[in-house]
Amino acid sequence: MLIAVAADGKTLDARVEPVFGRADYFLLVSTEDMDCKAVENPFRDDLEKAGRRMAALLHEYGAVAVLCGECGPKARLGLAEAGIRVGIGFGGSVRGAVERFLSLEETVAGGS
């Protein structure tokens, strides 16, 4: 599974950005091996369509979920239209956010 995490840097030790559309980077993290690729956010300064445009780009990369601190309504709509799940309320390191997401997924899948 490929998870996109809004981040302030290019490594798994980067911090999760609090706002989806304004993130400097998105780290595309493979949950199989925690390999990641940094993608610069070319839309961060677009005042109207940053979130929706980034959602479309992440869809092109094959992301199935996005993790961030918060996500505005326009970005949520764009992500929903792209079939990308949104995880909000994440903070700390990118690595920690992905591990927390996977732990939550495992709990839900296990029925606990």
C-alpha positions in Angstrom: 0.0 0.0 0.0 1.3 3.5 -0.8 0.6 6.2 1.8 1.2 9.9 1.2 2.2 11.9 4.3 2.3 15.7 4.4 5.8 16.5 5.6 8.2 19.3 6.3 11.2 17.4 4.9 12.3 14.5 2.6 12.9 11.7 5.0 10.9 9.4 7.4 12.3 11.5 10.3 10.6 14.7 8.9 7.7 16.1 10.8 4.1 15.6 9.7 2.7 19.0 8.4 -0.4 20.3 10.2 -2.2 21.4 7.0 -2.5 19.1 4.0 -2.5 21.7 1.2 0.3 23.8 2.6 2.8 21.0 3.1 6.2 21.5 1.6 6.5 17.8 0.7 4.5 14.7 0.5 6.4 11.5 1.3 5.1 8.5 -0.6 5.7 5.6 1.8 5.4 2.0 0.8 4.0 0.1 3.8 5.7 -3.1 2.6 9.2 -1.9 3.2 8.9 1.7 4.5 10.7 2.9 1.4 9.8 6.5 0.6 9.9 9.0 -2.2 9.7 12.7 -1.5 7.4 14.8 -3.8 7.6 18.5 -3.6 4.2 20.3 -3.3 4.0 22.5 -6.4 0.6 23.9 -5.3 1.3 25.0 -1.8 1.0 28.7 -2.6 -2.3 28.3 -4.6 -4.8 30.0 -2.4 -7.9 28.4 -4.0 -7.1 24.9 -5.3 -3.9 23.7 -3.5 -5.7 20.8 -1.8 -7.7 19.6 -4.8 -4.7 19.8 -7.2 -2.4 18.0 -4.8 -5.1 15.3 -4.3 -5.1 14.7 -8.1 -1.3 14.5 -8.2 -1.2 12.0 -5.3 -3.8 9.9 -7.1 -1.5 9.8 -10.2 1.3 8.5 -8.0 -1.0 5.7 -6.7 -1.5 6.8 -3.1 -4.4 5.1 -1.4 -4.3 7.1 1.8 -3.1 10.5 3.1 -1.9 11.4 6.6 -1.7 14.9 7.9 -2.7 17.1 10.8 -5.8 18.7 9.2 -7.4 18.7 5.8 -9.7 21.4 4.5 -13.1 20.7 2.9 -12.0 21.4 -0.7 -9.0 19.0 -0.2 -11.2 16.4 1.4 -13.6 16.5 -1.5 -10.7 16.2 -4.0 -9.3 13.3 -2.1 -12.7 11.6 -1.9 -13.2 12.0 -5.6 -9.8 10.4 -6.2 -10.7 7.5 -3.9 -7.9 8.4 -1.4 -8.7 7.9 2.3 -7.8 10.7 4.7 -6.2 10.3 8.1 -6.3 13.5 10.1 -4.9 14.3 13.6 -1.5 12.9 12.8 1.7 14.6 14.1 5.2 13.7 15.1 7.5 12.0 12.6 6.4 10.6 9.3 7.7 7.2 10.4 5.7 7.3 13.6 2.5 8.5 11.7 2.7 5.6 9.3 3.3 3.1 12.1 0.3 4.5 14.0 -1.8 4.4 10.9 -0.9 0.7 10.2 -1.6 -0.1 13.9 -5.0 1.5 13.6 -5.7 -0.4 10.4 -4.7 -3.7 12.0 -7.0 -3.0 14.9 -9.9 -2.3 12.6 -9.2 -5.3 10.4 -8.9 -7.5 13.5 -12.3 -6.4 14.9 -10.8 -5.2 18.2 
